């Protein structure tokens, strides 16, 4: 078995294992606070793809620099994008009648 085939087989097996972990974790009733931990599995999948399929480690240093910069900017983008839904508050609206408004008088 050649070294390239062994690396591809390892990547395939690792991706299948990580997929099984992801599917099993999605079937579990996780609390909302634990769901972001599933991103660790997704990052591990991305790492396997970058290391094994894209072969970033074997390229020149400029390739590694641009790949690292891309991941840094992606992290910034996802962090800033997640701030919006994470910082929103839901304010309950009470169903009360406002006594100072007379709906009958407003129609005339």
Secondary structure as GFF3:
##gff-version 3
##sequence-region A 1 108
A	DSSP	alpha_helix	3	27	.	.	.	ID=ss1
A	DSSP	three_ten_helix	35	37	.	.	.	ID=ss2
A	DSSP	alpha_helix	38	48	.	.	.	ID=ss3
A	DSSP	pi_helix	49	53	.	.	.	ID=ss4
A	DSSP	three_ten_helix	56	58	.	.	.	ID=ss5
A	DSSP	alpha_helix	61	87	.	.	.	ID=ss6
A	DSSP	alpha_helix	103	106	.	.	.	ID=ss7
###
